[in-house]
Amino acid sequence: MIRFEDVSVIYEDASEPAVQGVDLEVPEGELVLLVGPSGTGKSTILNSVAGLVPHFTGGTLRGRVTVAGRDTRTHKPRELADVVGTVGQDPLAHFVTDTVEDELAYGMESLGLPPEVMRRRVEETLDLLGLAELRARSIATLSGGQRQRVAIGSVLTPHPLVLVLDEPTSALDPAAAEEVLAVLQRLVHDLGTTVLMAEHRLERVIQYADRIVLLPGPGAAPLLGTPAEIMAVSPVYPPVVNLGRLAGWSPLPLTVRDARRRATDLRQRLETPHRDALKESGELHDRRPTRPSDAPGSSRGTPPARWFRRRQNQAAPSPHPAEVRALTVTRSRVQALRHVDLTIAAGETVALMGRNGAGKSTLLNTLVGLVRPTSGEVRAGGLTPHVTAPKDLVGRVGLVPQEPRDLLYADTVAAECEAADRDAGAAPGTCRALVGELLPGVADEVHPRDLSEGQRLALALAVVLTARPPLLLLDEPTRGLDYAAKARLVTVLRELAAEGHAIVLATHDVELAAELAHRVVLLADGEVIADGPAADVVVASPSFAPQVSKILAPQKWLTVAQVREALG
């Protein structure tokens, strides 16, 4: 169905090809997953299948890419529209209509399908993706995850032979991601649709893949194999594979079910008496996040923070950087938040979790003053956000939104950093040092729009951190990040929390919450339904539990790092 013949792509002014030596075939009716670190060319390969490379993105394409017998060099994207459906990393760039139902129908209208066929397919897609209740909603009022489902639905309705998906579950909650992946599996198995997908959250998708294409790094030819073959050699892998490597299991498990079947001996080794003996011998050090009462000002001290040095004239963070009392927010006649009470302490990292549309982003936007409360009280850094001038609020609270481009307006990375230093009153070079830590290897002259979604997010985070706000808000901070970039982000946020900064994450990334959060607050329909220590809340939730906790339940282990420490 898809054939790459010695394909390489090099962009203008680039010193080396984005991809090279791609020579492989994707058969009809298979789900093939592209994996590899950021910057290895996954999006370039996807765009070449859709004809966006070279017709839209530019660059020089060498070799040949054919889809259902059509050469993408001689067929422009519009001439492939009946064969290939594409959803990129940014769903907003995909939409051309105003409402959900119109967007689902648009692609079929462009192909001239009969009205009765269009109506039936729209209804089927609404049911498949759980969008029936949103059919008349304006796309502008949807959450990020809801928009992602609409974008996927809009390419499903024309029934293309090939689906090309770039990070399709990045903005989805765990339950919605499972629903979408189950739909894709049905299309592959029942209709023979060919799916080519890139995804960083391998824990969600690896069990659905028929084969995997591994892009090891610049200059290296891709490797094609079964999931088990590729995971044995891949530099990126989900927690279930990481745990299997640690335990010495062969073949490596790819699903929680497989790992649980082999984990009996491992659970016995991790029983409390064994762990207590390790603690007494000094061999076990708890790697779970330090509680805020143990962090700033405690006897444990503060770890070295490199560029996170508190400026001498900066006041210490408030004991309660955020306080919310009886907060209710109604937007477009939808009650987004209902009677929310929440206090965030200095040095505390809180993960806001819940299904798409639960109110997580609305709560963050209210804390930073972008949304006016309908009733109740909100305090951030001792100020009322929605009546405080932005210049007075920037040193108290900072938000990294789901769409990082909302914060980026300069023509180069260097110009963004210079503007951030000026706005924050920071020493020249402060923001650029942050970018170097979060985003190594990115040149000053690169335009932010030429960065990947994950790279833009890292740049936006550096811009916000330059002001060192006592309260840091992040909306889906790992969207588009590979495992290495996520590890760097975790290190940065841990150091900030250790210095006393309060951090609130709205996230669907259960592995991030397990790694980083002191508390987890679960939202449903705008209400807080659970609020407590991360280990207690996520382990009790089938949807929001990380892979390690599912494998080793009823023991409350959250990460592979904890298990490694316990085993000495």
C-alpha positions as CSV (number, residue, x, y, z in Angstrom):
1,M,0.0,0.0,0.0
2,I,2.8,2.4,0.9
3,R,6.3,2.0,-0.6
4,F,9.5,3.9,0.2
5,E,12.3,3.4,-2.3
6,D,15.6,4.7,-1.0
7,V,14.0,7.9,0.2
8,S,15.9,10.9,1.7
9,V,14.6,14.4,2.4
10,I,16.8,17.4,3.0
11,Y,15.4,20.9,3.8
12,E,16.7,24.2,2.7
13,D,19.7,25.4,4.7
14,A,19.9,22.1,6.6
15,S,23.3,20.6,7.1
16,E,22.1,17.0,6.8
17,P,19.0,15.2,5.6
18,A,16.0,15.0,7.9
19,V,15.7,11.3,6.9
20,Q,17.8,9.1,4.6
21,G,18.0,5.5,3.5
22,V,14.3,4.8,4.0
23,D,13.6,1.7,2.0
24,L,10.5,-0.3,3.2
25,E,7.0,-1.3,2.5
26,V,3.8,-0.9,4.6
27,P,1.3,-3.6,3.5
28,E,-2.4,-3.1,3.2
29,G,-4.4,-3.6,6.4
30,E,-1.5,-3.1,8.9
31,L,-1.0,-0.6,11.7
32,V,2.6,0.5,11.6
33,L,4.1,2.6,14.3
34,L,7.0,5.0,13.8
35,V,9.2,5.4,16.9
36,G,12.4,7.1,17.8
37,P,13.8,10.2,19.6
38,S,12.6,13.7,18.7
39,G,14.2,15.1,15.6
40,T,14.8,11.7,13.8
41,G,12.4,12.4,11.0
42,K,9.1,10.8,12.0
43,S,6.9,13.8,10.9
44,T,8.9,14.1,7.7
45,I,8.1,10.5,6.8
46,L,4.4,11.0,7.5
47,N,4.3,14.2,5.5
48,S,5.9,12.4,2.5
49,V,3.1,9.9,2.5
50,A,0.5,12.6,2.4
51,G,2.3,14.5,-0.3
52,L,3.1,17.4,2.0
53,V,6.7,16.7,1.3
54,P,7.9,18.3,-0.9
55,H,4.8,20.1,-2.3
56,F,3.9,22.0,0.9
57,T,6.9,21.9,3.3
58,G,9.5,22.4,0.6
59,G,12.9,20.6,0.7
60,T,14.4,18.1,-1.7
61,L,12.9,14.6,-1.9
62,R,15.1,11.9,-3.4
63,G,13.9,8.4,-4.1
64,R,10.3,7.5,-4.5
65,V,7.2,7.3,-2.3
66,T,4.1,5.6,-3.7
67,V,0.7,5.3,-2.0
68,A,-1.8,2.9,-3.7
69,G,0.3,3.1,-6.8
70,R,0.4,7.0,-6.9
71,D,3.7,8.7,-6.8
72,T,3.6,11.5,-4.3
73,R,6.2,13.5,-6.3
74,T,3.8,13.8,-9.2
75,H,0.5,13.8,-7.2
76,K,-0.1,16.9,-5.0
77,P,-1.9,16.5,-1.6
78,R,-5.4,17.3,-3.1
79,E,-4.8,14.5,-5.7
80,L,-4.2,12.0,-2.8
81,A,-7.2,13.2,-0.7
82,D,-9.4,10.3,-1.6
83,V,-6.7,7.8,-0.7
84,V,-4.8,9.4,2.3
85,G,-6.4,11.0,5.4
86,T,-3.9,13.0,7.6
87,V,-4.1,14.3,11.1
88,G,-1.1,16.4,12.2
89,Q,0.2,17.3,15.7
90,D,-1.9,20.5,15.7
91,P,-5.6,19.9,15.3
92,L,-6.4,23.6,15.0
93,A,-4.5,23.8,11.8
94,H,-6.7,21.0,10.4
95,F,-10.2,22.7,10.8
96,V,-12.0,24.6,8.1
97,T,-15.5,24.8,9.5
98,D,-17.1,26.1,12.8
99,T,-19.0,23.2,14.2
100,V,-18.3,19.5,14.9
101,E,-20.9,18.1,12.6
102,D,-19.9,20.4,9.7
103,E,-16.2,19.5,10.2
104,L,-17.0,15.8,10.0
105,A,-18.9,16.3,6.7
106,Y,-16.5,18.7,5.0
107,G,-14.1,16.1,3.6
108,M,-16.9,14.1,2.1
109,E,-18.4,17.3,0.6
110,S,-15.0,18.0,-1.1
111,L,-15.1,14.5,-2.6
112,G,-18.7,14.9,-3.8
113,L,-20.2,12.0,-1.9
114,P,-24.1,11.8,-1.9
115,P,-25.9,13.4,1.0
116,E,-27.4,10.2,2.3
117,V,-23.9,8.6,2.5
118,M,-22.5,11.7,4.2
119,R,-25.3,11.6,6.8
120,R,-24.8,7.9,7.6
121,R,-21.0,8.3,8.0
122,V,-21.3,11.4,10.2
123,E,-23.6,9.5,12.6
124,E,-21.3,6.4,12.6
125,T,-18.3,8.6,13.4
126,L,-20.0,10.5,16.1
127,D,-20.8,7.2,17.8
128,L,-17.4,5.7,17.2
129,L,-15.5,8.6,18.8
130,G,-18.0,9.5,21.5
131,L,-18.8,12.9,19.9
132,A,-22.6,12.7,19.7
133,E,-23.1,15.1,22.5
134,L,-20.8,17.6,20.9
135,R,-22.2,17.5,17.4
136,A,-23.7,21.1,17.5
137,R,-20.8,22.6,19.5
138,S,-18.5,25.3,18.1
139,I,-15.0,23.9,17.7
140,A,-13.7,27.0,19.4
141,T,-15.4,26.0,22.6
142,L,-13.9,22.4,22.7
143,S,-11.1,21.2,24.9
144,G,-7.8,20.2,23.3
145,G,-8.6,16.5,23.5
146,Q,-12.1,17.0,22.1
147,R,-10.6,18.9,19.2
148,Q,-8.2,16.0,18.6
149,R,-11.1,13.5,18.4
150,V,-12.9,15.8,15.9
151,A,-9.8,16.0,13.8
152,I,-9.5,12.2,13.7
153,G,-13.2,11.9,12.9
154,S,-13.0,14.3,10.0
155,V,-10.4,12.1,8.2
156,L,-12.3,8.9,9.0
157,T,-15.6,9.9,7.4
158,P,-14.3,9.8,3.8
159,H,-13.1,6.2,4.4
160,P,-9.5,6.7,3.1
161,L,-7.4,3.6,2.3
162,V,-4.5,5.0,4.3
163,L,-4.6,7.0,7.6
164,V,-1.5,9.0,8.5
165,L,-1.5,10.1,12.2
166,D,1.1,12.3,14.0
167,E,0.7,12.0,17.8
168,P,-3.0,11.1,17.6
169,T,-3.4,10.5,21.4
170,S,-1.2,13.3,22.7
171,A,-4.1,15.4,23.9
172,L,-6.5,12.6,24.8
173,D,-7.3,11.3,28.3
174,P,-6.5,7.6,28.8
175,A,-10.1,6.4,28.2
176,A,-10.5,8.5,25.1
177,A,-7.1,7.3,23.8
178,E,-8.2,3.7,24.2
179,E,-11.4,4.4,22.4
180,V,-9.6,6.0,19.5
181,L,-7.0,3.3,19.3
182,A,-9.8,0.6,19.4
183,V,-11.5,2.4,16.5
184,L,-8.2,2.3,14.5
185,Q,-7.8,-1.3,15.3
186,R,-11.3,-2.1,14.0
187,L,-10.6,-0.2,10.8
188,V,-7.4,-2.1,10.3
189,H,-8.8,-5.6,11.1
190,D,-12.3,-5.2,9.6
191,L,-11.9,-2.8,6.7
192,G,-8.3,-3.4,5.7
193,T,-7.4,0.3,6.3
194,T,-3.6,0.9,6.5
195,V,-2.5,3.1,9.4
196,L,0.9,4.8,9.7
197,M,1.3,6.5,13.0
198,A,4.0,8.3,15.0
199,E,3.5,8.4,18.8
200,H,5.8,9.2,21.7
201,R,3.5,7.6,24.4
202,L,4.4,4.1,23.5
203,E,2.7,2.7,26.6
204,R,-0.6,3.5,24.9
205,V,-0.1,2.2,21.4
206,I,2.6,-0.5,21.2
207,Q,0.2,-3.3,21.8
208,Y,-1.9,-2.3,18.8
209,A,1.0,-2.2,16.3
210,D,1.6,-5.0,13.8
211,R,5.1,-3.7,13.0
212,I,7.3,-0.9,14.2
213,V,9.7,1.3,12.2
214,L,12.5,2.5,14.4
215,L,14.3,5.7,13.5
216,P,17.5,5.4,15.6
217,G,19.0,8.9,14.8
218,P,20.4,11.2,12.2
219,G,22.2,9.4,9.4
220,A,21.0,5.9,10.5
221,A,18.7,3.8,8.2
222,P,15.3,2.8,9.7
223,L,14.8,-0.6,11.2
224,L,11.6,-2.5,10.5
225,G,10.4,-5.4,12.7
226,T,7.8,-6.7,15.0
227,P,7.2,-4.8,18.3
228,A,9.1,-7.5,20.3
229,E,12.1,-7.4,17.9
230,I,12.3,-3.6,17.9
231,M,11.7,-3.1,21.6
232,A,14.7,-5.4,22.3
233,V,17.0,-2.8,20.7
234,S,15.1,0.5,20.8
235,P,16.5,3.5,22.7
236,V,13.0,4.5,23.5
237,Y,10.6,2.2,25.2
238,P,7.5,2.3,27.5
239,P,7.6,1.5,31.3
240,V,6.4,-2.1,30.8
241,V,9.4,-2.8,28.6
242,N,11.7,-0.9,31.0
243,L,10.4,-3.1,33.9
244,G,10.9,-6.2,31.8
245,R,14.5,-5.3,31.1
246,L,15.1,-4.6,34.8
247,A,13.6,-8.0,35.8
248,G,15.4,-9.9,33.0
249,W,12.2,-11.2,31.4
250,S,12.6,-12.7,27.9
251,P,10.8,-12.1,25.6
252,L,10.0,-8.6,26.8
253,P,6.4,-8.0,27.7
254,L,4.5,-5.4,25.6
255,T,1.3,-5.3,27.6
256,V,0.4,-5.0,31.3
257,R,-1.4,-8.3,31.1
258,D,1.8,-10.1,29.9
259,A,3.9,-8.4,32.6
260,R,1.4,-9.3,35.4
261,R,1.6,-12.9,34.5
262,R,5.4,-12.9,35.0
263,A,5.5,-10.5,38.0
264,T,4.8,-12.9,40.8
265,D,8.4,-13.4,41.7
266,L,9.1,-9.7,41.4
267,R,6.2,-8.8,43.7
268,Q,7.6,-11.2,46.3
269,R,11.0,-9.6,46.1
270,L,9.4,-6.2,46.7
271,E,7.4,-7.3,49.7
272,T,7.7,-5.0,52.8
273,P,10.1,-7.2,54.9
274,H,12.6,-7.2,52.0
275,R,12.2,-3.5,51.5
276,D,12.6,-2.8,55.2
277,A,15.8,-4.8,55.3
278,L,17.1,-2.7,52.4
279,K,16.2,0.5,54.1
280,E,18.0,-0.5,57.3
281,S,21.1,-1.4,55.3
282,G,21.0,2.0,53.6
283,E,20.5,0.5,50.1
284,L,17.0,1.8,49.5
285,H,16.4,5.5,48.8
286,D,12.8,6.6,48.1
287,R,12.7,8.3,44.7
288,R,9.1,9.4,45.0
289,P,8.5,13.2,45.0
290,T,9.4,14.8,48.2
291,R,6.4,16.3,50.1
292,P,6.4,20.1,50.1
293,S,6.8,20.1,53.9
294,D,10.1,18.2,53.4
295,A,11.3,20.5,50.6
296,P,12.0,24.2,51.0
297,G,13.5,25.0,54.3
298,S,13.7,21.4,55.4
299,S,16.8,19.6,56.8
300,R,17.1,17.8,53.5
301,G,18.3,21.1,51.9
302,T,17.9,22.1,48.3
303,P,19.7,20.4,45.5
304,P,22.0,22.3,43.2
305,A,19.9,24.2,40.6
306,R,22.5,25.4,38.1
307,W,20.6,28.2,36.3
308,F,17.8,28.2,38.9
309,R,19.6,30.5,41.2
310,R,17.3,32.8,43.1
311,R,18.1,36.4,42.3
312,Q,19.0,38.3,45.4
313,N,16.2,40.8,45.1
314,Q,13.5,38.2,44.7
315,A,11.1,37.6,47.6
316,A,10.5,34.1,48.9
317,P,7.5,32.3,47.5
318,S,4.2,32.7,49.4
319,P,3.2,29.8,51.7
320,H,0.1,29.4,49.5
321,P,0.8,30.5,46.0
322,A,-2.8,29.5,44.9
323,E,-6.1,29.5,46.7
324,V,-9.5,28.7,45.2
325,R,-12.7,28.9,47.1
326,A,-16.2,27.8,45.8
327,L,-15.1,28.6,42.3
328,T,-17.7,28.3,39.6
329,V,-17.1,29.2,35.9
330,T,-19.7,29.2,33.2
331,R,-18.6,29.6,29.6
332,S,-20.9,29.6,26.5
333,R,-23.7,28.3,28.7
334,V,-21.6,25.3,29.8
335,Q,-20.7,25.0,33.4
336,A,-17.0,24.3,33.2
337,L,-16.2,24.4,36.9
338,R,-18.5,23.8,39.9
339,H,-17.8,24.8,43.5
340,V,-14.1,24.0,43.3
341,D,-12.0,24.4,46.5
342,L,-8.3,24.0,46.2
343,T,-5.1,25.2,48.0
344,I,-1.7,24.8,46.5
345,A,1.3,25.0,48.9
346,A,4.8,26.3,48.2
347,G,7.0,23.5,46.9
348,E,4.1,21.3,46.0
349,T,3.5,19.7,42.6
350,V,-0.1,19.0,41.8
351,A,-1.4,17.0,38.8
352,L,-4.9,17.9,37.6
353,M,-6.3,14.9,35.8
354,G,-9.6,13.9,34.4
355,R,-11.3,13.2,31.1
356,N,-11.2,15.7,28.2
357,G,-13.6,18.6,29.0
358,A,-13.5,18.0,32.8
359,G,-12.3,21.6,33.4
360,K,-8.6,21.3,33.8
361,S,-7.6,24.0,31.4
362,T,-10.4,26.3,32.6
363,L,-9.0,26.1,36.1
364,L,-5.5,26.9,35.0
365,N,-6.7,29.8,32.9
366,T,-8.7,31.2,35.9
367,L,-5.6,31.0,38.0
368,V,-3.7,33.1,35.5
369,G,-6.5,35.6,34.9
370,L,-7.5,34.6,31.4
371,V,-11.0,33.5,32.6
372,R,-13.2,35.5,34.9
373,P,-14.9,33.5,37.7
374,T,-18.7,33.4,37.5
375,S,-18.7,33.1,41.3
376,G,-16.3,32.2,44.1
377,E,-12.8,33.5,44.9
378,V,-9.4,32.9,43.2
379,R,-6.0,34.1,44.6
380,A,-2.7,33.6,42.9
381,G,0.4,35.0,44.6
382,G,-1.9,36.9,46.9
383,L,-3.5,38.7,44.0
384,T,-6.9,38.3,42.3
385,P,-5.8,37.3,38.8
386,H,-8.6,38.6,36.5
387,V,-8.4,42.1,37.9
388,T,-4.6,42.3,38.0
389,A,-2.6,43.9,35.2
390,P,-0.4,41.3,33.4
391,K,2.8,43.2,34.1
392,D,2.0,42.9,37.9
393,L,1.0,39.2,37.6
394,V,3.9,37.9,35.5
395,G,6.2,37.7,38.5
396,R,3.6,35.8,40.6
397,V,2.2,33.2,38.2
398,G,3.1,31.8,34.8
399,L,1.2,29.6,32.4
400,V,2.5,27.4,29.6
401,P,-0.6,26.8,27.5
402,Q,-1.5,23.7,25.4
403,E,-0.7,25.7,22.3
404,P,2.8,27.1,22.9
405,R,2.7,29.2,19.8
406,D,0.3,31.6,21.7
407,L,3.4,32.7,23.7
408,L,5.9,32.9,20.8
409,Y,5.9,35.9,18.4
410,A,9.5,36.6,17.5
411,D,11.3,35.5,14.4
412,T,14.1,33.5,16.0
413,V,14.8,31.5,19.2
414,A,17.4,34.1,20.2
415,A,14.9,37.0,19.8
416,E,12.3,35.1,21.9
417,C,14.9,34.7,24.6
418,E,16.0,38.3,24.5
419,A,12.3,39.5,24.8
420,A,11.7,37.1,27.7
421,D,14.8,38.5,29.6
422,R,13.5,42.0,29.1
423,D,10.0,41.3,30.1
424,A,11.1,39.4,33.3
425,G,13.8,41.9,34.2
426,A,16.3,39.0,34.2
427,A,20.0,39.1,33.4
428,P,20.7,38.7,29.7
429,G,21.2,35.1,28.7
430,T,18.9,33.7,31.4
431,C,16.3,32.4,29.0
432,R,18.9,31.1,26.5
433,A,20.5,29.1,29.3
434,L,17.1,27.6,30.1
435,V,16.6,26.7,26.4
436,G,20.0,25.1,26.3
437,E,19.0,22.8,29.2
438,L,15.5,21.9,28.0
439,L,16.2,22.0,24.2
440,P,19.9,21.1,23.6
441,G,21.2,21.6,20.1
442,V,18.7,24.2,18.9
443,A,20.4,27.1,17.1
444,D,19.7,30.8,17.9
445,E,18.6,31.6,14.3
446,V,15.9,28.9,14.1
447,H,12.4,30.3,13.7
448,P,9.9,29.0,16.4
449,R,7.5,27.8,13.7
450,D,10.2,25.5,12.3
451,L,10.4,23.7,15.6
452,S,8.5,20.5,16.4
453,E,5.5,20.7,18.7
454,G,7.6,19.4,21.6
455,Q,10.4,21.8,20.9
456,R,8.0,24.8,20.8
457,L,6.6,23.7,24.1
458,A,10.1,23.6,25.6
459,L,10.9,27.1,24.3
460,A,7.6,28.4,25.7
461,L,8.4,26.8,29.1
462,A,11.8,28.5,29.1
463,V,10.2,31.9,28.3
464,V,7.8,31.5,31.2
465,L,10.5,30.2,33.6
466,T,12.7,33.2,32.9
467,A,10.4,35.3,35.3
468,R,10.7,32.6,37.9
469,P,7.1,32.8,39.0
470,P,6.3,31.2,42.5
471,L,3.3,29.6,40.8
472,L,3.9,27.7,37.6
473,L,1.0,26.3,35.6
474,L,1.5,23.8,32.7
475,D,-1.2,22.6,30.4
476,E,-0.3,19.2,28.8
477,P,3.4,19.8,29.2
478,T,4.6,16.5,27.7
479,R,2.6,16.8,24.5
480,G,5.0,16.1,21.7
481,L,7.9,15.2,24.0
482,D,9.9,12.0,23.7
483,Y,11.1,10.1,26.8
484,A,14.5,11.9,27.0
485,A,12.9,15.4,26.7
486,K,10.3,14.4,29.4
487,A,13.1,13.3,31.7
488,R,14.8,16.7,31.3
489,L,11.5,18.4,32.0
490,V,11.0,16.3,35.2
491,T,14.5,17.3,36.4
492,V,13.8,21.0,35.9
493,L,10.4,20.8,37.6
494,R,11.8,18.9,40.6
495,E,14.5,21.5,41.1
496,L,11.9,24.3,41.0
497,A,9.7,22.5,43.5
498,A,12.7,21.9,45.8
499,E,13.3,25.7,45.7
500,G,9.7,26.3,46.9
501,H,7.9,27.0,43.6
502,A,4.4,25.6,43.4
503,I,3.6,23.6,40.2
504,V,0.2,22.7,38.8
505,L,0.1,20.4,35.8
506,A,-3.0,19.6,33.8
507,T,-2.1,16.4,32.2
508,H,-3.3,13.1,30.7
509,D,0.2,11.6,31.0
510,V,-0.2,9.2,33.9
511,E,3.4,8.3,33.8
512,L,4.4,12.0,34.3
513,A,2.0,12.3,37.3
514,A,3.5,9.1,38.8
515,E,7.0,10.4,38.4
516,L,6.5,14.0,39.5
517,A,3.3,14.7,41.4
518,H,2.9,15.0,45.2
519,R,-0.9,15.3,44.9
520,V,-3.4,14.3,42.2
521,V,-6.6,16.2,41.8
522,L,-9.2,14.4,39.7
523,L,-11.9,16.5,38.0
524,A,-15.1,15.3,36.4
525,D,-17.7,17.6,34.9
526,G,-16.1,20.5,36.5
527,E,-16.1,19.1,40.0
528,V,-13.3,17.7,42.2
529,I,-14.0,14.0,42.8
530,A,-10.6,13.0,44.4
531,D,-7.8,14.9,45.9
532,G,-4.9,13.2,47.7
533,P,-1.4,11.7,47.5
534,A,-0.5,10.6,44.0
535,A,0.1,7.0,45.1
536,D,-3.3,6.7,46.7
537,V,-5.3,8.4,43.9
538,V,-3.8,7.0,40.8
539,V,-3.5,3.4,42.1
540,A,-7.2,3.4,42.9
541,S,-8.1,4.5,39.4
542,P,-8.0,2.0,36.6
543,S,-7.9,4.7,34.0
544,F,-5.2,6.9,35.5
545,A,-2.9,4.3,37.1
546,P,0.6,4.1,35.5
547,Q,1.8,0.8,34.0
548,V,4.1,-0.2,36.9
549,S,1.3,0.2,39.5
550,K,-1.0,-2.0,37.3
551,I,1.6,-4.7,37.0
552,L,2.6,-4.7,40.7
553,A,-0.7,-4.0,42.3
554,P,-1.8,-4.3,45.1
555,Q,1.7,-2.9,46.0
556,K,1.9,0.8,45.5
557,W,4.9,1.2,43.2
558,L,4.5,3.9,40.6
559,T,7.7,4.0,38.6
560,V,10.5,1.7,37.4
561,A,13.0,3.9,39.2
562,Q,11.4,3.1,42.6
563,V,11.5,-0.6,41.8
564,R,15.1,-0.4,40.7
565,E,16.0,1.3,44.0
566,A,14.1,-1.3,46.0
567,L,15.9,-4.2,44.3
568,G,19.2,-2.6,45.2
